[in-house]
Amino acid sequence: MIEGLGLTALRSFDPETAHGLALRALRAGLGPRGGAVSSDRLRTTVAGIALPNPVGLAAGFDKNAEALRPLARTGFGFLEVGAATPRPQPGNPRPRLFRLSEDRAAINRFGFNNDGMKAIAPRLAERPEGAVIGLNLGANKTSADRSADFAKVLSHCGPHLDFATVNVSSPNTEALRDLQGRDALAALLDGVMRARADLAAPIPVFLKIAPDLTKDEIADIAAVAQEARIDAIIATNTTLNRAGLRSGQWLQKGGLSGAPLFERSTRVLAYLSTLTDIPLIGVGGIGSADDAYAKIRAGASAVQLYTALVYEGLSLVPRLAEGIDRRLKRDGFASVSEAVGTGRDAWL
């Protein structure tokens, strides 16, 4: 009841202000305090990282790593913060975040607004013990060499991370998605992997891709990721597609997230799982345990969410983990890994 009142109050503010207030409330100690939900069935390993459960927070909610400690108590199995760029940048002009309540969705055109790696790294260094934390790597809009930016952030922040994600799939930085092309991506990942090798303790590197790709483009990305020895692929980021939306905000420019993305992102995930043995993390439109379980059965070893928290609150996190546990038990799976990909054909 208290969470419902809080969500109602937050919806009386513009979305970006509400987002800031939610982070302030977490830092003030007003969030859940239960810790990660876990069980023998839920415990899993992705890219060598042991997770108490497969439900993660997607990048974008805590861009500047300001609420690591309270977020680690909300039930997530792992957290991804950022995106972080080498230099601070304000992002695109406001308004740049829009609720599509009728569609259980959001559109954002933030443009990698963040405090920069030098401010974010000390916060990561004070991370809560036992939490699994990754950082989404970004590039500055005005950088002369965007590919090099990803390696710079990894070199600076890598010592404080469990994993890092190369984000070349945001639609809100001009021409960023061009880096998903085969040759450009191969060159970028080569630089990132060399930066990883220079870390005292190298960490897994993930790659986050867009949902608006052809099958040939997905195949190229899978091949490049395999050649670069990427540790996991996150499928997917937000979409530019607007099919079937009902909200009056549907014409806003930016990336669409939330329920309308579920089918598109899950089909990309399932197809990708036929092309590579690299572990996959399913993102896009997850709002229930059924959604999360469908992503796992489509080929995801773990899942992430963000937009659904706007509508359901953080109590959704333990509900998802517990719901996945019940479904695994119902279907006779002893672990998450046993269920991965068992329903893939339904999405192909």
C-alpha atoms as one frame of an Amber mdcrd trajectory, in Angstrom:
protein
   0.000   0.000   0.000   2.798   2.426   0.916   4.614   1.643  -2.331   1.397
   2.240  -4.296   0.937   5.647  -2.704   4.553   6.492  -3.449   4.201   5.507
  -7.105   1.048   7.583  -7.414   2.829  10.568  -5.910   5.802  10.187  -8.237
   3.509  10.117 -11.272   2.341  13.621 -10.360   5.813  14.878 -11.351   7.355
  14.962 -14.787   9.138  11.624 -15.435  12.733  12.823 -15.072  11.992  14.671
 -11.818  10.196  11.565 -10.532  13.205   9.462 -11.421  15.490  11.768  -9.457
  13.153  11.708  -6.455  13.057   7.902  -6.535  16.855   7.775  -6.353  16.866
  10.274  -3.487  14.306   8.169  -1.616  16.480   5.090  -2.051  19.550   6.900
  -0.768  17.508   8.089   2.226  16.770   4.496   3.167  13.143   4.346   2.024
  13.556   1.339  -0.275  13.214  -2.402   0.379  15.749  -4.075   2.638  15.307
  -7.757   1.908  18.438  -8.550  -0.079  18.686 -10.841  -3.075  16.079 -13.583
  -3.374  17.789 -16.932  -3.886  17.333 -20.695  -3.950  19.110 -23.742  -5.329
  17.070 -23.359  -8.516  17.683 -19.619  -8.881  21.418 -19.586  -8.240  23.229
 -19.501 -11.554  26.491 -18.517 -13.229  26.802 -16.192 -16.231  30.185 -15.543
 -17.858  31.850 -16.970 -14.768  29.954 -14.643 -12.414  27.965 -16.370  -9.658
  24.503 -14.835  -9.264  22.037 -15.440  -6.413  19.221 -15.136  -8.954  19.006
 -14.269 -12.676  17.082 -10.973 -12.306  19.209  -7.888 -12.912  18.761  -4.135
 -13.044  19.331  -2.719 -16.528  21.559   0.267 -17.147  19.964   3.700 -17.038
  18.204   3.615 -13.684  21.294   4.531 -11.665  23.375   6.328 -14.269  25.932
   7.711 -11.836  26.270   4.815  -9.373  24.723   6.887  -6.592  22.435   4.249
  -5.055  24.460   1.033  -5.148  23.964   0.116  -1.503  20.172   0.512  -1.360
  19.710  -1.109  -4.776  21.702  -4.129  -3.594  19.004  -4.669  -0.938  16.031
  -4.718  -3.319  16.217  -8.346  -4.455  18.231  -8.068  -7.664  20.771 -10.763
  -8.477  23.018  -8.185 -10.152  23.112  -4.485 -10.991  24.254  -2.619 -14.074
  24.809   1.122 -13.689  25.753   3.856 -16.163  26.215   4.524 -18.981  29.445
   6.297 -18.108  31.515   8.329 -20.553  35.093   9.608 -20.202  34.024  13.222
 -19.704  30.865  14.462 -17.961  28.111  15.460 -20.334  24.666  16.980 -19.848
  22.917  14.900 -22.485  20.075  16.155 -24.628  17.787  19.072 -23.665  14.788
  18.428 -21.402  12.151  17.127 -21.639  13.799  13.861 -22.650  11.851  11.183
 -20.774   8.185  10.421 -21.454   5.706   8.037 -19.839   3.423   6.057 -22.135
   1.106   4.824 -19.401  -1.488   3.281 -21.721   1.281   1.157 -23.216   3.206
   0.426 -19.984   6.181   1.956 -21.761   8.568   4.905 -21.848  10.478   6.866
 -24.448  13.805   8.433 -23.577  16.320  10.522 -25.451  18.744  11.203 -22.599
  21.892  11.123 -24.724  24.270   9.546 -22.170  23.884  12.264 -19.520  26.257
  11.349 -16.690  28.874  12.682 -14.278  31.801  11.154 -16.162  34.111   8.298
 -15.249  36.252  10.275 -12.784  33.233  11.004 -10.593  31.659   7.573 -10.989
  34.768   5.455 -10.271  35.069   6.441  -6.549  31.406   5.506  -6.016  32.038
   2.110  -7.586  35.063   1.701  -5.338  32.755   1.981  -2.299  30.349  -0.661
  -3.613  28.531  -2.862  -1.098  30.250  -6.118  -0.282  28.770  -9.173  -1.974
  26.825  -7.296  -4.660  27.437  -8.091  -8.339  27.895  -4.774 -10.142  28.628
  -3.916 -13.755  29.035  -0.678 -15.652  27.604   0.301 -19.020  30.344   1.947
 -21.089  29.470   4.896 -23.323  31.079   7.421 -25.622  31.036  11.212 -25.461
  28.913  12.836 -28.137  31.703  15.205 -29.194  34.544  12.717 -28.983  36.930
  12.611 -31.925  37.303   8.846 -31.413  34.199   7.307 -29.913  35.591   3.792
 -30.178  38.485   4.736 -27.899  36.079   6.147 -25.285  34.810   2.695 -24.341
  38.323   1.467 -23.588  39.080   4.626 -21.572  36.103   4.083 -19.265  36.931
   0.407 -18.838  40.544   1.190 -17.942  39.495   3.785 -15.380  36.565   1.990
 -13.741  37.381  -1.675 -14.407  39.155  -2.341 -11.089  35.871  -1.748  -9.243
  33.598  -3.895 -11.439  32.395  -7.460 -11.872  31.616  -6.858 -15.561  31.451
  -4.070 -18.131  29.045  -3.623 -21.031  29.911  -2.063 -24.375  26.869  -0.024
 -25.361  26.798   0.699 -29.093  23.036   0.344 -29.332  21.585   3.514 -27.812
  19.566   5.447 -30.412  20.094   8.753 -28.612  23.683   9.551 -29.591  23.966
  10.397 -33.259  25.590   7.653 -35.371  26.397   5.524 -32.293  24.518   2.548
 -33.717  26.775   2.703 -36.767  29.399   1.109 -34.516  27.374  -2.123 -34.683
  28.572  -2.637 -38.272  30.941  -5.587 -38.637  34.237  -3.763 -39.281  33.575
  -0.872 -36.890  32.467  -3.228 -34.114  35.474  -5.495 -34.566  37.858  -2.539
 -34.251  36.037  -1.141 -31.219  35.980  -4.490 -29.405  39.656  -5.051 -30.141
  40.458  -1.843 -28.267  38.180  -2.738 -25.378  39.592  -6.228 -25.019  43.154
  -4.865 -25.020  42.134  -2.475 -22.239  40.655  -5.392 -20.316  43.883  -7.390
 -20.673  45.753  -4.507 -19.038  43.606  -4.627 -15.896  45.233  -6.221 -12.865
  42.195  -8.521 -12.657  40.469  -8.770 -16.065  36.684  -8.834 -15.919  33.997
 -10.179 -18.282  32.974  -7.828 -21.092  29.410  -7.843 -22.412  27.986  -6.318
 -25.601  24.543  -4.687 -25.733  22.783  -4.706 -29.101  19.754  -2.994 -30.628
  16.452  -4.716 -31.448  16.157  -2.960 -34.818  18.527  -5.236 -36.702  18.103
  -7.523 -39.697  18.963 -11.205 -39.397  22.119 -10.610 -41.428  23.166  -7.813
 -39.064  22.514 -10.014 -36.042  24.593 -12.765 -37.614  27.465 -10.338 -38.240
  27.360  -9.161 -34.628  27.339 -12.752 -33.350  30.372 -13.573 -35.487  32.308
 -10.486 -34.371  31.420 -11.108 -30.718  32.614 -14.694 -31.031  35.884 -13.622
 -32.650  36.451 -10.963 -29.981  35.677 -13.465 -27.207  32.928 -11.342 -25.737
  31.648 -12.965 -22.540  27.917 -12.254 -22.941  25.501 -10.386 -25.210  22.655
  -8.271 -23.841  19.625  -8.356 -26.125  18.278  -5.761 -26.413  18.402  -1.989
 -25.993  15.451   0.293 -26.780  13.687   0.409 -30.151  12.826   3.130 -32.661
   9.773   1.155 -33.774   6.390   2.609 -32.796   3.974  -0.052 -34.068   0.767
  -0.486 -32.064   1.279   2.292 -29.508  -1.808   3.987 -28.053  -0.335   6.767
 -25.937  -0.420  10.337 -27.153   3.344  10.521 -26.523   4.172   7.928 -29.177
   5.516  10.542 -31.601   8.319  11.622 -29.254  11.818  10.943 -30.578  14.025
   8.511 -28.707  14.243   4.896 -27.665  11.074   3.035 -26.686  11.234   0.651
 -23.740   8.649  -1.306 -21.797   5.902  -3.759 -22.683   5.705  -3.024 -26.452
   9.361  -4.060 -26.812   8.855  -7.538 -25.356   8.066  -9.504 -28.500  10.599
  -7.748 -30.744  13.454  -8.113 -28.256  12.600 -11.729 -27.457  12.642 -12.693
 -31.127  16.106 -11.117 -31.505  17.228 -12.996 -28.400  15.910 -16.338 -29.666
  17.475 -15.910 -33.107  20.777 -14.861 -31.594  20.763 -18.022 -29.482  20.770
 -20.112 -32.673  23.952 -18.385 -33.882  26.251 -18.478 -30.874  27.007 -20.236
 -27.612  27.881 -16.938 -25.948  25.633 -16.471 -22.878  22.737 -14.099 -23.501
  20.992 -11.665 -21.165  17.395 -10.896 -22.091  16.110  -7.334 -21.753  13.051
  -5.570 -23.107   9.466  -5.444 -21.890   9.765  -7.648 -18.814   6.903  -6.822
 -16.465   6.003 -10.177 -14.901   7.475 -13.528 -13.913   5.916 -15.011 -17.054
   7.818 -12.474 -19.163  11.109 -13.165 -17.409  10.638 -16.931 -17.659   9.794
 -16.613 -21.363  13.091 -14.783 -21.940  14.971 -17.583 -20.173  13.226 -20.265
 -22.216  13.927 -18.235 -25.380  17.649 -18.413 -24.679  18.564 -15.980 -21.879
  20.825 -17.099 -19.049  19.721 -14.019 -17.072  17.375 -11.063 -17.537  17.302
  -7.343 -16.799  14.509  -4.819 -16.308  13.976  -1.124 -15.763  10.812   0.422
 -17.258   8.412  -1.909 -15.433   9.719  -0.495 -12.133   8.079   2.821 -13.078
   4.681   1.139 -13.011   5.165  -1.674 -10.491   7.780  -0.385  -8.062  10.742
  -2.245  -6.610   8.508  -4.881  -5.021   8.388  -6.319  -8.532  11.975  -7.564
  -8.191  11.472 -10.267  -5.518   8.125 -11.168  -7.133   9.927 -11.888 -10.396
  12.618 -14.006  -8.752  10.116 -15.965  -6.691   7.868 -16.399  -9.737  10.737
 -17.755 -11.836  11.545 -20.182  -9.018   7.951 -21.480  -8.979   7.899 -21.920
 -12.750  11.188 -23.794 -12.742   9.823 -26.123 -10.076   6.519 -26.552 -11.935
   8.294 -27.539 -15.145  10.742 -29.906 -13.505  13.903 -27.827 -13.937  16.491
 -28.113 -11.177  18.163 -24.851 -12.202  17.874 -21.777 -14.399  20.537 -23.177
 -16.717  18.411 -26.267 -17.408  15.567 -24.064 -18.678  17.654 -21.826 -20.957
  16.531 -22.142 -24.578  13.929 -24.851 -23.995  11.177 -22.665 -25.497  13.242
 -20.980 -28.195  11.397 -22.485 -31.174   8.216 -20.589 -30.272  10.024 -17.325
 -31.068  11.703 -18.302 -34.335
